[in-house]
């Protein structure tokens, strides 16, 4: 008997107007507005931004404290939109899909 995956719908973490952790939430999608959002996020040390299921990464050209054990624990077992965009969230989503739906995943 195949086990059905849970289909709960957790809510997204809160963010301020104009922050847009996921570019699909933008009211107006233009090249300039996307550039403005990515530039603002980078200035705040947020190098990852979603655009749907894709993660955009902007090179900060400096070391950031975003890869340690504490950060891994923050994303472990969590749904993608419950925390700031991060490659760990993408990896967790892919693992969950592989485990629950037994479907191949691709990065």
N, C-alpha and C positions, 0 to 999 in steps of 0.2 A: 504494500500500500504506500503510495507516494504521499509524503507529508506536504501539506499546503503551507506556503509562507504566509506570515502575518502581513496584513495590509493596513496597518495603522498609519495614520497621517499626522506625524508630529508637526508642530508649528515651527516656522523659521525663526532664528534668533532676530532680535530687533536691531534695526539700523536707522540712522538719521536720513532725512530727506536729502537726496542728492548724493548719498554715499554709494549706493548700488553695488553690493557684493556680487550680484549677478546681473550682467548687462542686459539680459532679457527683461528686466524690471524697469528699464529706462522708458520714459514717456516719449522722448524723441531720440531716435537712433540715427546719429550722423557721425561721420568720421571724426569731426572736431569734438563732439560731445563725448565720444568714446575715449579719445585722447585725453580730454579734461578729466574724466573719471579715473582713468588709469594713472595719470600724473598725480592727482590728489591722493589716491590710495598709496602710491609709491612714496609720496612725501610723508605719509603716516606710517611707513614701514610695512605696508600691506602689499606684498609683491604678487600675491595670487588673487585672481578675479575669475569668477565663473562666467561663462556664456552658455547657458544650458548645462549640458553634461561635459562640456569642455572646460579645462582650466587654462587660463592665460597666465603666464609667468613673465614678470618684468625683471630684468637683471638689475639689482641694486648697486652692483659694483662695490659691495662691502659685505662683511659678515653680519648676519642677523641671528639672534637667538631663537630660531623658529624650528629647530630640528631635534632637540633633546628629548630625554625620556619623559619629562613632564608634558611636553607637547604631544608626544605619541599617546600618552595616557588620556589626554584630553579628547582625542579623536577616536580612540579605541572603542568600538561597539556603538558609535554614534552615527546617526543619519547625516548625510552630506550637508544639509542646510541648517543644522543645529549649531554650527560653529562657523567662524570665519572661513572663507575659501582656503584650501590647503591641499597639497598633493596627498597628505595622509587621509583626508576625507575621501578623495578619489579612490585611493587604494582600499579603504574600508568598504566603500560602496561596491567596488569590483569583487572583493572577497565575499561580501554578503550575497551578491548576485550569483557568483559561482557556487557558493554553498547552498543557497536556498532554491535556486532554479536550475542548477546543474547545466548552465549555459557558459560556453567559452567567452572569455573577456579579452579585450584588446586595449592597449594604451597607445 
